[in-house]
Amino acid sequence: MGTSDPSSAIFLSDTPDSISEKIDRSSCRELPPSLHYLRAFDTQGYDDALASYTEDKTRGCEEAKRRAKEILINLIEDHRRKRREFVDKIDEFILRDPPFELDLEMF
């Protein structure tokens, strides 16, 4: 997975289905990209998945992919929720009446 191929990189704008699909398509031949995501976002999950990957690459890779999907989908959905709340607050602030009356003749 990398940004040189946008269809393989994971973006904040990706849907949960897109994230899941991209992770499922990632390679298990070398150290799986899903393990790198776990290392960044879930230390305990990373340790567990790495130990599993060391014992059985196929099973460990699938475990890492499953956990990475959970982590990234939750992370991105939480980001979207917070972004919507922020945008709503900004809209509310911009659209509200000013706290004092403006003298339009000044402008």
N, C-alpha and C positions, 0 to 999 in steps of 0.2 A: 504494500500500500504506500502510495506516495503522491505528492501534489503534482508530479509530472504527468500523471494520468488522473484527471478529475473524476473519472468513474470509479476510481479505487480509493480516493481520499475521502475522509469523513468530514463533513462541514456542519456548522451549526444550523444551517438551513435544511439539512437532510431530514427526511421523514423516518420514523421508526422502521418501516419496511425497507427503505433504502439502506439504512445503517445495517440492518440484519443481513440484507443481500450482499453488501460489500464485504462484511466480515466473513460470511459463508464462502465467498469466492476467494478469499485470501489463501495463500499457500501454507502448507504444513511441512513442506520439504525441509526448509531451514527453520530457524527459530521463528515461530509464527508472529506476525504483527500484533495479533491479539494479546500475546504475552507482553509486548511493549506497552500496549494500552493499560494492561493490568498493573504493570510496574509503575506507571505514572499515576493511576487513579485508585488502585486497590492493592496495597502492599500484601495483605494476608492472602487475597485471591491469587496474587502473583506467585507467592511462595508455594501455595498449594498446587497451582497449575504447573509450575516449573517442576516440582517434585514428580507430579503425575506424568509430565512430558518426558522427563528423564527415564522413567520406568517404561512407558509405552507411548511413543510419539503420536500415534493416531488418537488414542484415548485422551492424552494430555492436550493435544491440539484442539480436539472437540470441546473439552472442558474449558479451555482458555477462551475459545470462541463464544461459548454459551455465556460465560461470566462477563466477557468484554461487551457483548450485546446488551446484557442487563445494565451494566454500569454506564455505558455510553448513551443508551436510550434514555435512562433516567436522568442523566446529567443534562442532556440536550433538551429534554422536555421541561426540566426544572428551569433551565436558562430561558426557554421560550415563555414560560409562565411569568418569571420575574421581569422579562423584557416587556410583556404585555402590561403588567402592573405599572411599570415605570412609564411606558408610553401613555397609559391612562392618566397617571398623575400629572404628567407634563401637559397633556391635553386639557385636563381640569384646570391647571394653573394658568395656561394661556387663555382659555376661554372664559374664565371667571371675570366678574366685574372688578375694576381696579378698586383699591381700598379707599380712594379719595376721588373727588370729582375733578376731571380734567378741564382745564380752560383751553378749549380748542383755538381760541383766538391767539394764544401764545405761539402757535405753530404756524 
